[in-house]
């Protein structure tokens, strides 16, 4: 299960991967944020709730269906990440965000364009991830 975000040339910029259910009564999801760009690489373990992924999926589907709008992936639980996905007038997906590691007082900010044709892959990654996590919760 992974959600891979690519730039407009199709290069992997970051991914959300290795999702694991950590909560029993309340679905807490642990995942890995993996960022790689121009020789810079980092991995962080972060937490979210299932509804954070569901909200992202709804937002990406809206953008894909309407070719306009924006949505956010901002897990409130950790407060360490915020990513905005927004459609530009030129038909590109503008991705703007940050991830923060409090233990080192480091903040990684990024902003890049992706192609709208990669939206279906993002939606598919979210759908598969949510289905798998939900199955594990009900399991």
C-alpha positions in Angstrom: 0.0 0.0 0.0 1.4 3.3 -1.0 0.4 6.7 -2.2 3.0 8.0 -4.6 3.2 11.7 -5.6 5.1 12.5 -8.8 6.2 15.8 -10.5 5.0 16.7 -13.9 7.8 14.7 -15.5 6.6 11.6 -13.7 9.5 11.5 -11.2 8.7 10.2 -7.7 9.0 13.1 -5.3 7.4 11.7 -2.2 5.2 8.8 -1.0 3.1 7.8 1.9 3.7 4.1 2.5 4.0 1.2 5.0 0.6 1.9 6.6 -0.1 0.1 9.8 -3.1 0.2 12.1 -2.0 1.1 15.6 -5.4 1.8 17.3 -8.0 -0.7 18.2 -11.0 1.3 19.3 -9.9 4.4 17.4 -8.2 3.8 14.0 -4.8 5.4 14.4 -2.6 4.8 11.3 1.1 4.9 11.4 2.8 5.5 8.0 6.1 6.5 6.5 6.7 9.7 4.6 9.5 9.2 2.1 10.8 12.2 0.2 13.4 12.1 -2.5 14.5 14.9 -4.8 17.7 16.0 -6.5 19.9 13.9 -4.2 18.0 14.8 -1.0 16.3 11.9 0.7 14.4 11.6 4.0 12.0 9.3 5.8 9.8 10.1 8.7 7.3 7.9 10.6 4.1 9.8 11.1 0.5 9.2 12.4 -2.9 10.0 11.0 -6.4 8.8 11.4 -8.4 6.9 8.8 -10.7 9.9 8.1 -7.6 12.0 7.1 -7.0 9.6 4.2 -10.7 9.4 3.4 -10.9 13.2 3.3 -7.9 13.3 1.0 -9.5 10.7 -1.3 -12.7 12.8 -1.5 -10.8 15.9 -2.3 -8.7 14.3 -5.0 -11.8 12.8 -6.6 -13.5 16.2 -6.7 -10.4 17.8 -8.3 -10.2 14.9 -10.8 -13.9 15.1 -11.7 -14.1 18.9 -12.0 -10.5 19.8 -13.0 -10.6 22.6 -10.4 -10.4 23.1 -6.6 -8.0 22.1 -3.9 -7.8 19.7 -1.0 -5.4 19.1 1.9 -3.8 16.2 3.7 -3.2 17.6 7.2 -3.4 14.9 9.9 -4.4 16.7 13.0 -3.1 13.9 15.2 0.5 14.6 14.6 0.4 18.2 13.4 3.6 17.6 11.6 2.5 17.6 8.0 0.3 19.7 5.7 0.0 19.1 1.9 -2.2 21.1 -0.4 -3.2 19.7 -3.8 -4.7 22.3 -6.1 -5.6 22.4 -9.8 -4.1 25.4 -11.7 -5.8 27.1 -14.6 -3.3 25.5 -16.9 -4.4 22.0 -15.9 -1.5 21.1 -13.6 -1.7 19.9 -10.1 0.1 22.3 -7.8 1.5 20.5 -4.7 2.6 22.7 -1.8 3.5 21.4 1.6 5.7 20.8 4.6 6.7 18.1 7.0 8.1 18.9 10.4 10.4 16.8 12.7 10.2 18.3 16.2 12.9 16.1 17.5 15.4 17.9 15.3 13.6 21.2 14.8 13.7 20.6 11.1 11.0 21.7 8.6 11.0 20.4 5.0 9.0 22.6 2.7 8.3 21.7 -0.9 6.3 23.1 -3.8 6.1 21.6 -7.3 3.8 20.9 -10.2 2.4 17.5 -11.2 0.4 16.5 -14.3 -3.3 16.0 -13.9 -2.9 12.6 -15.6 -1.3 11.4 -12.4 -4.5 12.1 -10.4 -5.9 8.7 -11.2 -2.8 7.0 -9.7 -3.2 9.1 -6.5 -6.8 8.2 -6.2 -6.1 4.5 -6.8 -3.4 4.6 -4.2 -5.7 6.2 -1.6 -8.6 3.8 -2.5 -6.4 0.7 -2.1 -4.8 1.9 1.1 -8.2 2.8 2.7 -9.7 -0.5 1.7 -6.8 -2.5 3.1 -6.8 -0.5 6.4 -10.6 -0.8 6.7 -10.4 -4.6 6.1 -7.7 -4.9 8.8 -9.9 -3.0 11.2 -12.9 -5.2 10.6 -10.8 -8.2 10.2 
